[in-house]
Amino acid sequence: MKTLKQLKYSEAGFRAFYHNFFLVPLTGKFKMVFAGYPEYEQAEYALTYGYIDHTAGMTLEVMAAAIRREDGKGVRLEDMNLRLASKIRIGVAKDKDCYILDDKLTKCAHEWYREHIERLSDYDVGPDRGNPEDEVSGCMPESRIS
C-alpha cells in the first residue's frame, strides 16, 4: 500500500511492533483465525496491536478487518468483535510483509479500539502503562479511510 510503511518483524525487531498498530496479511491459516470478525470475508489484512505476553513473548492482538481501498493508497478499518480474542504469535508472522499505520490513523485507531486495547493493559510493564493517546480528536467514523 502506497501510503503505509512496510516492515518485517525479523528485520525491524520488537520495538517497532510494541504498542503499535500493524496490518498483517491474511493468508492461509491467518484467515481462519480471523473468522467471526465483521467483514472478514473481504479482508486482505488483519489490524493488529503489538504487546508482550509475559509467557509467550511478542504477540499481535487481532483488532479488526482491514480492507484495501480500490486506489491502493490505504485501507478501511472495520469494527472490532469484543466477544473474540484472537492472537498471532510473532514467530508465525515474523517474515510477513506488515504495514505500520501512519500517525493520523494510529491516533484514530487508539480511539476506535480503545476498549480492546484496555483489555491488554494487564500485560504492560514499566513507565509506559496505559494508553499514550489520552486525548484524541478529529477521528470521525468516516475518517476510517487512510
TORVO-986584 format. One record per residue (C-alpha): x, y, z; residue number from 0. Coordinates in steps of 0.001 Angstrom, whole numbers. Each point is the difference from the previous one (the first is absolute). Layout:
BEGIN
         x         y         z   num
         X         Y         Z   NUM
...
This chain:
BEGIN
         x         y         z   num
         0         0         0     0
      1479      3239     -1127     1
      -615      2171      3078     2
       960     -2474      2715     3
      3524     -1044       970     4
       804     -3670      -506     5
      1946     -1866      2714     6
       941     -3550       858     7
       389      -940      3647     8
      3086     -2056      -838     9
      1667      3189     -1273    10
     -1493      2712      2249    11
      -106     -1788      3382    12
     -2442       205      2882    13
       317      3736       731    14
     -1581       872     -3342    15
     -2968     -2295       702    16
      -449       600      3746    17
     -3125      2084       724    18
      -470       738     -3699    19
     -2703      -853     -2492    20
       960     -2200     -2944    21
     -1777     -1485     -2966    22
       859     -3673      -383    23
      -845     -1705     -3313    24
     -2776     -2586       321    25
      1251     -3074     -1790    26
      -561     -3685       671    27
      -482      -735      3686    28
      -168      3695       893    29
     -3322       274     -1796    30
     -1454     -2802      2157    31
      1061      1769      3232    32
     -1889      3018     -1210    33
     -3428     -1622      -514    34
     -2656      1742      2061    35
      1281      3538      -443    36
     -2220      2439     -1918    37
       785         3     -3739    38
      2701     -2675       357    39
     -1036     -1662     -3274    40
      1102      3071     -1979    41
      3053       796      2132    42
      3495      -304     -1394    43
      1614      1103      3261    44
      -606      -257      3723    45
       498      3123      2055    46
      2133     -1079      2957    47
      1485      1630      3090    48
      3381     -1107      1334    49
       606      -803      3645    50
      2170     -2326      2052    51
     -1713     -3020      1529    52
      1996      -889      3119    53
      -141     -3702      -876    54
        10       -98     -3806    55
      2046      3107      -850    56
      -806      2470     -2760    57
     -3617      -376     -1068    58
     -2258      1761     -2475    59
     -3572       393      1253    60
     -2519       -80     -2841    61
     -2175      3115        88    62
     -1985       102     -3230    63
      -143      -664     -3714    64
      1804      2344     -2360    65
     -1197       244     -3578    66
      2229      1578     -2647    67
     -1370      3091     -1736    68
      -562      -377     -3717    69
      2641      2661      -769    70
      2571     -1991      2011    71
       889      3010      2170    72
     -1346     -1213      3319    73
     -2492     -2185      1804    74
     -3433       108      1550    75
        53     -1222      3597    76
     -3059     -1928      1131    77
     -1633      -422      3395    78
      1463     -2231      2671    79
     -1643     -3040      1556    80
       380       241      3778    81
     -1339     -3532       420    82
      3136     -1388     -1653    83
      3619       164      1051    84
      2277     -1149     -2815    85
      3754       103       252    86
      2813      -437     -2475    87
      3288     -1025      1553    88
      2812      1896     -1645    89
      1889     -3114     -1074    90
     -2787      -788     -2446    91
        31      3499     -1513    92
      3655      1008       362    93
       822      -221     -3722    94
     -3310      1372     -1309    95
      -159      3388     -1676    96
     -1957      2010      2572    97
     -1011      3650      -179    98
       208      2469      2888    99
     -2797      2563       185   100
       929      3630      -533   101
      -229      2449      2932   102
     -3450      1336      -873   103
     -1578     -3427      -394   104
      1790     -1256      3135   105
     -1578      2780      2082   106
     -3408      -850     -1380   107
       535     -3740       530   108
       852       663      3666   109
     -3389      1690       328   110
     -2020     -2525     -2013   111
      1520     -3086      1640   112
       615      1475      3471   113
     -2143     -2608      1772   114
      1884     -2857     -1616   115
      3395      1547       782   116
     -1009       525      3630   117
      -471     -3762       295   118
      3731      -370      -650   119
      1097      2435      2732   120
       647     -2904      2409   121
      2956      -902     -2215   122
      1589      3463       198   123
      3265       406      1856   124
      2044      3016       996   125
      -785      3702      -344   126
     -1947      -419     -3279   127
     -3098     -1371      1776   128
     -3259      1178     -1459   129
     -1114      1474     -3253   130
      2401      2623     -1400   131
     -2860      1615     -1917   132
     -1954      1482      2929   133
     -1481      2791     -2075   134
      -858      -744     -3588   135
     -2082      2291     -2159   136
     -1048       251     -3613   137
      -672     -3718      -431   138
     -3456      -268     -1458   139
     -1181     -3432     -1246   140
       195      1158     -3603   141
      3725       682       494   142
       631     -3728       372   143
      1513       152     -3446   144
      3649       966      -138   145
